[in-house]
């Protein structure tokens, strides 16, 4: 087993180093054409002649961050219903329409935005765009479909209770964010979802899914003029509405420890995290690299020192989400209940080392190569490129953010990363949530 792990690790490192050799120091990508239509819809087109697949991404600014506690989950419910019926087609006809032209569609709702996408062969892309326009411009939100979707979401909310990772992360978000909108799960709560009416959904649709609040990205072997013309023809009837503004709010949590007991568990899940800055902060690149160094990949410190050498835990790592407002820097670990104290001490030991002990040049370079190589690997498909372009533009980062970000990572020194660790990974400000087997105390 150890030999297989070693050779898998060796393959990944060779692959990432190879990518650094063959890829240019600055990402060379075709220019992105931009145009804002009369109704306020912003169109981005990136031509990619390497294949015959076209990806279309619609981003709507706001996501769950613009909701109150009473409206929690309304954006998610509204987005989920967009494909469930239009003025002229029910869900079955919509699905058959996309299937018949080879289109793959989907959607997601995040804290800062909502997203709808279509991936389709080039020969059918305009037909697919026309059907997508019908879905986004003329949804009818019939009561029967609303009831069905509510039931699905309620089942999803209930399923979180049976997933130790998702349950602990939900509790962690509530603890670290407090009254901040990011504390709420994007799909809402059972009590809010149950009481939403059709008029609530229509109100949210008009508020969020309008032209001035939207960005559409087209990537593939399609000329910019052709793409912009087709988008304009199909989406000129999308109501202009207003662009949503997300006001940044302070996060007041000062560190907290919560232990939750569940009698049916066999393992313990632990989340340890700290308030960290948004994507616009100067420390963002350093914290991204710190996360890669500490807990991303099989060569990270947590994997090598806690899981491999000490044999603690079955799943562990770190992550630092890209957010428009305050983001958490998170460590997580699944561990045997009897080794929880040992695991918690091991985490703090590793945090102390990265703050105050030396980081070797070789380890630092390896973490950089992992982060940069992984970034390139996640943008190979037209769908991925369209997603990232739309995401950057929605967060007002600009379409060249990828090259700026990579250049910032390349220019980072060890001292910057250690300084970021000392600045943000402070024990007195840590949020710790532990989910363990045991009797529930009243």
KOLZA-900171 format. One record per residue (C-alpha): residue in one letter; z, x, y. Coordinates in nm, 4 decimals, padded with zeros to 6 digits, m for minus. Example, Ala and Ser with C-alpha at 12.3 -4.5 7.8 and 13.67 -1.06 7.14 Angstrom:
BEGIN
NODE rest        Z        X        Y
NODE    A  00.7800  01.2300 m00.4500
NODE    S  00.7140  01.3670 m00.1060
//
This chain:
BEGIN
NODE rest        Z        X        Y
NODE    X  00.0000  00.0000  00.0000
NODE    X  00.0947  00.2792  00.2425
NODE    X m00.2363  00.4536  00.1699
NODE    X m00.4314  00.1377  00.2527
NODE    X m00.2382  00.0975  00.5779
NODE    X m00.2984  00.4633  00.6635
NODE    X m00.6734  00.4461  00.6058
NODE    X m00.7011  00.1139  00.7938
NODE    X m00.5151  00.2704  01.0862
NODE    X m00.7396  00.5790  01.0683
NODE    X m01.0523  00.3599  01.0729
NODE    X m00.9346  00.1697  01.3823
NODE    X m00.8585  00.4904  01.5711
NODE    X m01.1953  00.6432  01.4819
NODE    X m01.3707  00.3219  01.5861
NODE    X m01.1948  00.3091  01.9222
NODE    X m01.2526  00.6784  01.9949
NODE    X m01.6173  00.6261  01.9003
NODE    X m01.6427  00.3417  02.1457
NODE    X m01.5096  00.5652  02.4197
NODE    X m01.7782  00.8205  02.3433
NODE    X m02.0759  00.5869  02.3317
NODE    X m01.9702  00.3539  02.6146
NODE    X m02.0114  00.4631  02.9755
NODE    X m01.7102  00.5416  03.1889
NODE    X m01.7839  00.2347  03.3964
NODE    X m01.8979 m00.0813  03.2273
NODE    X m02.2690 m00.1214  03.2919
NODE    X m02.3511 m00.4915  03.3005
NODE    X m02.6306 m00.7005  03.4472
NODE    X m02.5692 m00.8395  03.7938
NODE    X m02.4085 m01.1823  03.8195
NODE    X m02.5991 m01.4326  04.0328
NODE    X m02.3900 m01.6815  04.2293
NODE    X m02.4647 m02.0040  04.4083
NODE    X m02.2490 m02.2882  04.5400
NODE    X m02.4184 m02.6279  04.5142
NODE    X m02.4048 m02.8992  04.7792
NODE    X m02.1195 m03.0803  04.6018
NODE    X m01.9120 m02.7591  04.5946
NODE    X m01.9760 m02.6624  04.2308
NODE    X m01.9883 m02.2840  04.1982
NODE    X m02.2518 m02.1508  03.9543
NODE    X m02.2452 m01.8015  03.7996
NODE    X m02.5326 m01.6727  03.5868
NODE    X m02.5453 m01.3516  03.3884
NODE    X m02.8682 m01.2834  03.2032
NODE    X m02.8300 m01.1216  02.8612
NODE    X m03.1624 m01.0827  02.6759
NODE    X m03.0042 m00.9282  02.3652
NODE    X m02.9998 m01.2562  02.1695
NODE    X m03.1180 m01.6168  02.1768
NODE    X m02.7782 m01.7801  02.2246
NODE    X m02.6728 m01.9381  02.5533
NODE    X m02.3066 m01.9887  02.6424
NODE    X m02.1976 m02.2390  02.9077
NODE    X m01.8389 m02.2350  03.0369
NODE    X m01.6836 m02.4840  03.2773
NODE    X m01.3534 m02.3778  03.4359
NODE    X m01.1373 m02.6196  03.6321
NODE    X m00.8638 m02.4670  03.8466
NODE    X m00.5100 m02.5902  03.8014
NODE    X m00.4237 m02.6437  03.4369
NODE    X m00.0708 m02.7522  03.3589
NODE    X  00.0733 m02.5557  03.6527
NODE    X m00.0115 m02.8361  03.8972
NODE    X  00.1865 m03.0957  03.7009
NODE    X  00.5383 m03.2206  03.7676
NODE    X  00.7856 m03.2718  03.4832
NODE    X  00.6914 m03.6421  03.4848
NODE    X  00.3192 m03.5575  03.4525
NODE    X  00.3649 m03.2845  03.1916
NODE    X  00.0769 m03.2946  02.9433
NODE    X m00.1455 m03.5229  03.1501
NODE    X m00.4132 m03.2566  03.2081
NODE    X m00.4156 m03.1745  02.8358
NODE    X m00.4525 m03.5408  02.7381
NODE    X m00.7259 m03.5983  02.9969
NODE    X m00.9273 m03.2941  02.8879
NODE    X m00.8932 m03.3901  02.5206
NODE    X m01.0495 m03.7297  02.5951
NODE    X m01.3590 m03.6029  02.7778
NODE    X m01.5697 m03.5850  02.4610
NODE    X m01.4368 m03.9150  02.3208
NODE    X m01.6787 m04.1474  02.4980
NODE    X m01.9131 m04.1879  02.7952
NODE    X m02.0744 m04.4879  02.9624
NODE    X m02.3599 m04.4728  02.7085
NODE    X m02.2198 m04.2941  02.4011
NODE    X m01.9122 m04.3116  02.1829
NODE    X m01.7538 m04.0062  02.0226
NODE    X m01.9710 m04.0261  01.7110
NODE    X m02.2945 m04.0258  01.9095
NODE    X m02.1726 m03.7405  02.1287
NODE    X m02.0795 m03.5301  01.8251
NODE    X m02.4084 m03.6101  01.6511
NODE    X m02.5947 m03.5232  01.9708
NODE    X m02.4472 m03.1752  01.9878
NODE    X m02.4798 m03.1210  01.6110
NODE    X m02.8477 m03.2134  01.6130
NODE    X m02.9309 m02.9351  01.8607
NODE    X m02.7007 m02.6730  01.7120
NODE    X m02.4391 m02.6897  01.9859
NODE    X m02.0767 m02.5820  01.9328
NODE    X m01.8381 m02.7269  02.1880
NODE    X m01.4689 m02.7118  02.2610
NODE    X m01.2023 m02.7065  02.5295
NODE    X m00.8635 m02.5639  02.6159
NODE    X m00.5933 m02.6218  02.8748
NODE    X m00.3879 m02.3258  02.9968
NODE    X m00.1280 m02.2968  03.2673
NODE    X m00.3711 m02.1840  03.5399
NODE    X m00.6906 m02.3636  03.4358
NODE    X m00.8708 m02.6004  03.2018
NODE    X m01.1876 m02.4933  03.0226
NODE    X m01.4807 m02.6698  02.8513
NODE    X m01.7510 m02.4738  02.6701
NODE    X m02.0808 m02.5131  02.4890
NODE    X m02.2577 m02.2471  02.2805
NODE    X m02.6140 m02.3333  02.1853
NODE    X m02.9485 m02.1805  02.0797
NODE    X m03.1644 m02.0976  02.3801
NODE    X m03.4439 m02.3331  02.2773
NODE    X m03.2068 m02.6297  02.3142
NODE    X m02.9857 m02.5113  02.5968
NODE    X m03.1181 m02.7497  02.8641
NODE    X m03.0830 m03.0480  02.6320
NODE    X m02.7282 m02.9363  02.5571
NODE    X m02.6526 m02.8963  02.9276
NODE    X m02.7766 m03.2503  02.9905
NODE    X m02.5452 m03.3915  02.7239
NODE    X m02.2537 m03.1846  02.8553
NODE    X m02.3194 m03.3260  03.2031
NODE    X m02.2986 m03.6787  03.0641
NODE    X m01.9652 m03.5939  02.9003
NODE    X m01.8124 m03.4439  03.2148
NODE    X m01.9523 m03.6910  03.4701
NODE    X m01.9283 m04.0283  03.2949
NODE    X m01.6224 m04.0353  03.0647
NODE    X m01.4826 m04.3860  03.0148
NODE    X m01.1392 m04.3203  02.8570
NODE    X m01.1308 m04.6244  02.6295
NODE    X m00.7853 m04.7455  02.5265
NODE    X m00.8482 m04.7030  02.1535
NODE    X m00.9351 m04.3343  02.1945
NODE    X m00.6403 m04.2823  02.4298
NODE    X m00.4018 m04.4157  02.1645
NODE    X m00.5570 m04.1942  01.8961
NODE    X m00.5361 m03.8831  02.1113
NODE    X m00.1764 m03.9542  02.2090
NODE    X m00.0825 m03.9762  01.8418
NODE    X m00.2530 m03.6419  01.7690
NODE    X m00.0707 m03.4741  02.0568
NODE    X  00.2633 m03.6211  01.9487
NODE    X  00.2042 m03.4778  01.6013
NODE    X  00.1254 m03.1415  01.7598
NODE    X  00.4479 m03.1527  01.9613
NODE    X  00.6440 m03.2423  01.6479
NODE    X  00.4816 m02.9619  01.4486
NODE    X  00.6285 m02.7062  01.6912
NODE    X  00.9708 m02.7886  01.5495
NODE    X  00.8562 m02.6578  01.2100
NODE    X  00.6949 m02.3371  01.3415
NODE    X  00.9647 m02.0754  01.4115
NODE    X  00.7397 m01.8585  01.6308
NODE    X  00.6079 m02.1457  01.8460
NODE    X  00.9476 m02.3139  01.8691
NODE    X  01.1252 m01.9961  01.9823
NODE    X  00.8507 m01.9131  02.2306
NODE    X  00.8746 m02.2632  02.3786
NODE    X  01.2501 m02.2235  02.4241
NODE    X  01.1992 m01.8751  02.5667
NODE    X  00.9538 m02.0056  02.8293
NODE    X  01.1979 m02.2769  02.9353
NODE    X  01.4783 m02.0215  02.9707
NODE    X  01.2861 m01.7528  03.1584
NODE    X  01.1010 m01.9898  03.3939
NODE    X  01.3673 m02.2525  03.4611
NODE    X  01.2272 m02.5045  03.7105
NODE    X  00.8956 m02.3199  03.7534
NODE    X  00.5865 m02.5172  03.6321
NODE    X  00.5095 m02.2462  03.3732
NODE    X  00.8229 m02.3526  03.1840
NODE    X  00.6505 m02.6647  03.0530
NODE    X  00.4277 m02.6592  02.7413
NODE    X  00.0658 m02.7365  02.8284
NODE    X  00.0560 m03.0361  02.5907
NODE    X  00.3647 m03.1915  02.7486
NODE    X  00.6665 m03.3653  02.6002
NODE    X  00.6898 m03.6656  02.3709
NODE    X  00.8446 m03.8856  02.6416
NODE    X  00.5756 m03.8024  02.9005
NODE    X  00.2763 m03.8301  02.6677
NODE    X  00.3949 m04.1658  02.5335
NODE    X  00.4103 m04.3328  02.8737
NODE    X  00.0762 m04.2122  03.0210
NODE    X m00.1573 m04.5018  03.1038
NODE    X m00.5339 m04.5164  03.1387
NODE    X m00.4954 m04.5276  03.5184
NODE    X m00.2904 m04.2052  03.5020
NODE    X m00.5703 m04.0370  03.3073
NODE    X m00.8403 m04.1549  03.5490
NODE    X m00.6315 m04.0301  03.8418
NODE    X m00.5927 m03.6885  03.6789
NODE    X m00.9633 m03.6725  03.5927
NODE    X m01.0627 m03.7355  03.9548
NODE    X m00.8088 m03.4823  04.0753
NODE    X m00.8884 m03.1912  03.8428
NODE    X m01.2360 m03.2354  03.6949
NODE    X m01.4387 m03.2393  04.0154
NODE    X m01.7085 m03.0096  04.1573
NODE    X m01.5068 m02.8271  04.4240
NODE    X m01.2430 m02.7461  04.1665
NODE    X m01.4960 m02.6189  03.9107
NODE    X m01.6897 m02.3064  03.8208
NODE    X m01.9725 m02.3083  03.5673
NODE    X m02.0913 m01.9881  03.4006
NODE    X m02.4172 m01.9480  03.2077
NODE    X m02.4756 m01.6337  03.0003
NODE    X m02.7720 m01.5629  02.7729
NODE    X m03.1433 m01.4993  02.7851
NODE    X m03.1984 m01.7391  03.0744
NODE    X m03.3191 m01.6421  03.4210
NODE    X m03.0764 m01.7061  03.7094
NODE    X m03.3191 m01.9271  03.9028
NODE    X m03.3918 m02.1367  03.5951
NODE    X m03.0221 m02.1712  03.5090
NODE    X m02.9123 m02.2618  03.8630
NODE    X m03.1922 m02.5181  03.8941
NODE    X m03.0961 m02.6846  03.5663
NODE    X m02.7260 m02.6950  03.6545
NODE    X m02.8102 m02.8434  03.9942
NODE    X m03.0321 m03.1118  03.8414
NODE    X m02.7724 m03.2151  03.5854
NODE    X m02.4508 m03.1869  03.7879
NODE    X m02.5478 m03.3047  04.1355
NODE    X m02.3711 m03.6338  04.0534
NODE    X m02.0385 m03.4648  03.9722
NODE    X m01.8052 m03.5897  04.2493
NODE    X m01.7093 m03.3200  04.5002
NODE    X m01.3368 m03.3934  04.5116
NODE    X m01.1005 m03.1226  04.6359
NODE    X m01.0195 m02.7725  04.5163
NODE    X m00.6654 m02.7579  04.3845
NODE    X m00.4391 m02.4991  04.5402
NODE    X m00.1615 m02.3562  04.3248
NODE    X  00.1367 m02.2612  04.5360
NODE    X  00.3293 m01.9689  04.3925
NODE    X  00.6907 m02.0535  04.3275
NODE    X  00.9942 m01.8296  04.2789
NODE    X  01.1412 m01.7851  03.9318
NODE    X  01.5193 m01.7980  03.9613
NODE    X  01.6312 m01.7069  03.6092
NODE    X  01.8715 m01.4104  03.6075
NODE    X  01.8807 m01.3330  03.2396
NODE    X  02.0129 m01.5511  02.9618
NODE    X  02.0936 m01.5375  02.5923
NODE    X  02.0502 m01.8441  02.3747
NODE    X  02.1138 m01.8700  02.0007
NODE    X  01.9686 m02.1730  01.8225
NODE    X  02.0709 m02.2639  01.4688
NODE    X  01.8551 m02.4476  01.2159
NODE    X  01.9812 m02.5066  00.8635
NODE    X  01.6439 m02.4981  00.6845
NODE    X  01.5332 m02.1516  00.8016
NODE    X  01.5087 m01.8457  00.5796
NODE    X  01.4270 m01.5908  00.8525
NODE    X  01.5400 m01.5241  01.2083
NODE    X  01.3004 m01.5171  01.5056
NODE    X  01.3858 m01.3290  01.8235
NODE    X  01.2140 m01.3280  02.1644
NODE    X  01.3267 m01.0773  02.4265
NODE    X  01.1561 m01.0807  02.7657
NODE    X  01.1611 m00.9987  03.1333
NODE    X  01.0101 m01.1419  03.4484
NODE    X  00.6985 m00.9445  03.5395
NODE    X  00.4372 m00.9722  03.8167
NODE    X  00.1106 m01.1639  03.8358
NODE    X m00.2379 m01.0279  03.7721
NODE    X m00.2724 m00.9497  04.1443
NODE    X  00.0185 m00.7058  04.1504
NODE    X m00.0333 m00.3301  04.1689
NODE    X  00.1873 m00.2866  03.8592
NODE    X m00.0302 m00.5149  03.6430
NODE    X m00.2388 m00.2324  03.4840
NODE    X  00.0707 m00.0209  03.4116
NODE    X  00.2431 m00.3118  03.2362
NODE    X m00.0697 m00.3874  03.0326
NODE    X m00.0709 m00.0275  02.9123
NODE    X  00.3041 m00.0379  02.8505
NODE    X  00.2578 m00.3405  02.6242
NODE    X m00.0166 m00.1619  02.4285
NODE    X  00.2041  00.1447  02.3912
NODE    X  00.5099 m00.0514  02.2819
NODE    X  00.3910 m00.3320  02.0582
NODE    X  00.0173 m00.3870  02.0201
NODE    X m00.1535 m00.2511  01.7106
NODE    X m00.0356 m00.0699  01.4011
NODE    X  00.0144  00.2582  01.5864
NODE    X  00.2449  00.1109  01.8507
NODE    X  00.6034  00.2289  01.8833
NODE    X  00.7596 m00.0939  01.7584
NODE    X  00.5430 m00.0981  01.4466
NODE    X  00.6003  00.2685  01.3639
NODE    X  00.9683  00.3045  01.4549
NODE    X  01.1147 m00.0384  01.3747
NODE    X  00.9005 m00.1847  01.0995
NODE    X  00.7608  00.1251  00.9274
NODE    X  01.0417  00.3796  00.9543
NODE    X  01.3435  00.1467  00.9572
NODE    X  01.1969 m00.1362  00.7518
NODE    X  01.3236 m00.4003  00.9937
NODE    X  01.1254 m00.7194  01.0412
NODE    X  00.8105 m00.8761  00.9011
NODE    X  00.6302 m00.9598  01.2259
NODE    X  00.6836 m00.7902  01.5587
NODE    X  00.5050 m00.6883  01.8743
NODE    X  00.4800 m00.7296  02.2500
NODE    X  00.2521 m00.9074  02.4933
NODE    X  00.2081 m00.9512  02.8671
NODE    X m00.0002 m01.2596  02.9570
NODE    X m00.2382 m01.2557  03.2534
NODE    X m00.1078 m01.5158  03.4967
NODE    X m00.1775 m01.6196  03.8547
NODE    X  00.1975 m01.6354  03.9172
NODE    X  00.4998 m01.4631  03.7613
NODE    X  00.4328 m01.3575  03.4015
NODE    X  00.6748 m01.2654  03.1217
NODE    X  00.6748 m00.9276  02.9498
NODE    X  00.7678 m01.0234  02.5949
NODE    X  00.8911 m00.8581  02.2754
NODE    X  00.9138 m01.0635  01.9560
NODE    X  01.0445 m01.0026  01.6057
NODE    X  01.0823 m01.1931  01.2820
NODE    X  01.3674 m01.0439  01.0800
NODE    X  01.6069 m01.1025  00.7920
NODE    X  01.9165 m01.2843  00.9291
NODE    X  02.1551 m01.0160  00.8048
NODE    X  01.9671 m00.7476  01.0010
NODE    X  01.9539 m00.9272  01.3356
NODE    X  02.2118 m00.7044  01.5050
NODE    X  02.0355 m00.3929  01.3796
NODE    X  01.7015 m00.5291  01.5044
NODE    X  01.8315 m00.6120  01.8516
NODE    X  01.9814 m00.2632  01.8837
NODE    X  01.6532 m00.1071  01.7690
NODE    X  01.4618 m00.2956  02.0399
NODE    X  01.6940 m00.1740  02.3128
NODE    X  01.6702  00.1781  02.1744
NODE    X  01.2902  00.1722  02.2038
NODE    X  01.3087  00.0253  02.5542
NODE    X  01.5461  00.3034  02.6571
NODE    X  01.3177  00.5699  02.5128
NODE    X  01.0079  00.4510  02.6986
NODE    X  01.2050  00.4353  03.0250
NODE    X  01.3777  00.7731  03.0098
NODE    X  01.2325  00.9952  02.7344
NODE    X  00.9024  01.1820  02.7269
NODE    X  00.5736  01.0162  02.6340
NODE    X  00.3294  01.2625  02.4834
NODE    X m00.0205  01.2945  02.6257
NODE    X m00.1638  01.2235  02.2792
NODE    X  00.0316  00.8981  02.2416
NODE    X m00.0557  00.7920  02.5949
NODE    X m00.4257  00.8583  02.5409
NODE    X m00.4164  00.6665  02.2138
NODE    X m00.2658  00.3632  02.3872
NODE    X m00.5302  00.3803  02.6598
NODE    X m00.8087  00.3992  02.4037
NODE    X m00.6622  00.1035  02.2160
NODE    X m00.6444 m00.1076  02.5327
NODE    X m00.9915 m00.0159  02.6607
NODE    X m01.1584 m00.0373  02.3201
NODE    X m01.0021 m00.3760  02.2514
NODE    X m01.1200 m00.4987  02.5915
NODE    X m01.4813 m00.4079  02.5080
NODE    X m01.4567 m00.5589  02.1607
NODE    X m01.3428 m00.8936  02.3025
NODE    X m01.6517 m00.9198  02.5248
NODE    X m01.9318 m00.8693  02.2736
NODE    X m02.0552 m01.2295  02.2548
NODE    X m02.2185 m01.4334  02.5304
NODE    X m01.9350 m01.6837  02.4869
NODE    X m01.6754 m01.4143  02.5551
NODE    X m01.8587 m01.2815  02.8605
NODE    X m01.8942 m01.6308  03.0051
NODE    X m01.5257 m01.7004  02.9427
NODE    X m01.4024 m01.3856  03.1146
NODE    X m01.6359 m01.4301  03.4123
NODE    X m01.5170 m01.7863  03.4624
NODE    X m01.1538 m01.6883  03.4158
NODE    X m01.1739 m01.4071  03.6721
NODE    X m01.3472 m01.6283  03.9261
NODE    X m01.0986 m01.9108  03.8724
NODE    X m00.8102 m01.6728  03.9442
NODE    X m00.9983 m01.5438  04.2528
NODE    X m01.0241 m01.1952  04.1017
NODE    X m01.4019 m01.1658  04.1407
NODE    X m01.6759 m01.1097  03.8843
NODE    X m01.6294 m00.7307  03.8950
NODE    X m01.2648 m00.7489  03.7898
NODE    X m01.3419 m00.6069  03.4445
NODE    X m01.4732 m00.2787  03.5859
NODE    X m01.1885 m00.2583  03.8399
NODE    X m00.9309 m00.3236  03.5684
NODE    X m01.0757 m00.0633  03.3307
NODE    X m01.0957  00.1956  03.6072
NODE    X m00.7302  00.1292  03.6922
NODE    X m00.6318  00.1760  03.3280
NODE    X m00.8253  00.5039  03.3049
NODE    X m00.6568  00.6364  03.6203
NODE    X m00.3024  00.5567  03.5081
NODE    X m00.0617  00.8430  03.4569
NODE    X  00.2444  00.8540  03.2350
NODE    X  00.4800  00.8487  03.5331
NODE    X  00.3380  00.5144  03.6557
NODE    X  00.3963  00.3478  03.3201
NODE    X  00.7502  00.4834  03.2870
NODE    X  00.8271  00.3714  03.6426
NODE    X  00.7057  00.0188  03.5597
NODE    X  00.9265  00.0143  03.2492
NODE    X  01.2324  00.1139  03.4538
NODE    X  01.1485 m00.1392  03.7238
NODE    X  01.1016 m00.4462  03.5029
NODE    X  01.2725 m00.3883  03.1653
NODE    X  01.6299 m00.4191  03.2908
NODE    X  01.8957 m00.5301  03.0426
NODE    X  02.0900 m00.7363  03.2959
NODE    X  01.7759 m00.9413  03.3698
NODE    X  01.6637 m00.9927  03.0116
NODE    X  01.6051 m01.3340  02.8568
NODE    X  01.6865 m01.3436  02.4857
NODE    X  01.6289 m01.6375  02.2520
NODE    X  01.7286 m01.6190  01.8850
NODE    X  01.6424 m01.8826  01.6250
NODE    X  01.8559 m01.8349  01.3123
NODE    X  01.9553 m02.0131  00.9918
NODE    X  02.2897 m02.1905  01.0067
NODE    X  02.4695 m02.5121  01.0841
NODE    X  02.3850 m02.6844  01.4111
NODE    X  02.6922 m02.6935  01.6311
NODE    X  02.7498 m03.0256  01.8122
//
